[in-house]
Amino acid sequence: MPGSELFDERERNAVAEVMETGVLMRYGSAPARDGLWKAKDMEEAIRTCSGVKHALLLANGTAALTTALAALGVGSGDEVIMPTFTFVATFESIMAAGATPIIVDVDDTLCLNPDAVQKAVTPKTKVVMPVHMCGAAADLDALTDICKKHNLSLVEDACQAFGASYKGKFLGSLGNAGCYSFDYNKIVTCGEGGAVVTNDASLYERADMYHDHGHDHENDDRGAEGHLFPGYNYRISELHAAVGCAQISKLEDFLRRQRLHKKHFKDALSEIDGLTFRRLPDPEGDSSTFLTFFVKSEEQARSVTRALKDAGVEGVFHWYDNNWHYVRNWTHFKERRFANPIPEALLSGMPDYAKADFSASDRWMSRCISISIKLGWKEEDLPAKAKKAADAIKSAL
Ligand SMILES: *Cc1c(COP(=O)(O)O)cnc(C)c1O
């Protein structure tokens, strides 16, 4: 990870094809296109690999999450349950839809703790939004049961988990909707991009309209198209989709490489006393973008992180100290510092996160370290790289 590590002539040629037609927009201009529809092609590729009936490509993953919620009819006065460990885009997208983010503890899966979700359900809850962090699945059986029991929608934030699966099913395909990101740091990248997938035809149609100003896309002449409701502009461009088409054709190779690279690291670290690994509800489905482990204390985690960085190991994350991925440092959000006044219904129902107790999450996150697994590593270098990381960790324990 990320897919940009292995850009080659496939991406360059795909972009050049689009530039030759000069049609950079995904809709309209059929005669000038010469049969080239990159956004449609990437949607087809996403449907094929996910096994889902409908796929909509958008400008980014945040827009995909917002669009999925809006298309589900989720908004003002509704609550959406999300985890303490995720990228800020998760609560941003819930707020953009007008709904209230209800933040809930994670466990040693680094994803939503189903018991904590169960306790957080209220009459206002509409959606449970698990985030498949670091390329591996949440405990989807338990979360699906909770959604069924309370008649809630499951929207998977699979933005970090394109290509990963749960018990043989592509992540994003198990909920009412699933969302992906193809931003510059993700395993498959368009530079900027995202997608919503669903098996629900009406949800797809509403998402399709919402993401393009309400256009119903039922006419060749955009000016003559109808509008059921207003939307936004969350469209992707043909240039971005062209890069994505080339990248997605490499997904199998990306997964094979990452799984092999991760195995070397995991084997080397398995021999270290006092270190345990993240619990994966389905180890086989892990996309292996990260290797994540726990040490015994917060202090140990800080010294191990420092030792790894000093040894020159790239992509080391102690998420507990990270400003963007863990609730502890979301001070802007917790102190309610927003750019403009936020709708009253959203805020009035929101817990006081400045005072909230997330010690159950802290217990895991304070001791947790992830190492990013690179696509571009050479096979012959793996044993030495893995040994270097293992030696650095041992030196700090
Ligand atoms: C990357 C990411 C997003 C947002 O995707 P963008 O394409 O950057 O908008 C949302 N959720 C998670 C968990 C992410 O990692």
Ligand as a Chemical Component Dictionary entry (heavy atoms), coordinates in Angstrom:
data_LIG
# 
_chem_comp.id                   LIG 
_chem_comp.type                 NON-POLYMER 
_chem_comp.pdbx_formal_charge   0 
_chem_comp.three_letter_code    LIG 
# 
loop_
_chem_comp_atom.comp_id 
_chem_comp_atom.atom_id 
_chem_comp_atom.alt_atom_id 
_chem_comp_atom.type_symbol 
_chem_comp_atom.charge 
_chem_comp_atom.model_Cartn_x 
_chem_comp_atom.model_Cartn_y 
_chem_comp_atom.model_Cartn_z 
_chem_comp_atom.pdbx_ordinal 
LIG C1 C1 C 0 -9.558  7.427  3.482  1  
LIG C2 C2 C 0 -10.714 7.226  4.380  2  
LIG C3 C3 C 0 -11.961 7.869  4.193  3  
LIG C4 C4 C 0 -12.182 8.976  3.227  4  
LIG O1 O1 O 0 -11.756 8.815  1.978  5  
LIG P1 P1 P 0 -11.300 10.045 1.048  6  
LIG O2 O2 O 0 -11.329 9.421  -0.297 7  
LIG O3 O3 O 0 -9.935  10.471 1.474  8  
LIG O4 O4 O 0 -12.327 11.106 1.199  9  
LIG C5 C5 C 0 -13.012 7.514  5.018  10 
LIG N1 N1 N 0 -12.880 6.606  5.986  11 
LIG C6 C6 C 0 -11.707 6.000  6.215  12 
LIG C7 C7 C 0 -11.625 4.975  7.297  13 
LIG C8 C8 C 0 -10.586 6.304  5.445  14 
LIG O5 O5 O 0 -9.413  5.723  5.711  15 
# 
loop_
_chem_comp_bond.comp_id 
_chem_comp_bond.atom_id_1 
_chem_comp_bond.atom_id_2 
_chem_comp_bond.value_order 
_chem_comp_bond.pdbx_ordinal 
LIG C1 C2 SING 1  
LIG C2 C3 SING 2  
LIG C2 C8 DOUB 3  
LIG C3 C4 SING 4  
LIG C3 C5 DOUB 5  
LIG C4 O1 SING 6  
LIG O1 P1 SING 7  
LIG P1 O2 DOUB 8  
LIG P1 O3 SING 9  
LIG P1 O4 SING 10 
LIG C5 N1 SING 11 
LIG N1 C6 DOUB 12 
LIG C6 C7 SING 13 
LIG C6 C8 SING 14 
LIG C8 O5 SING 15 
# 
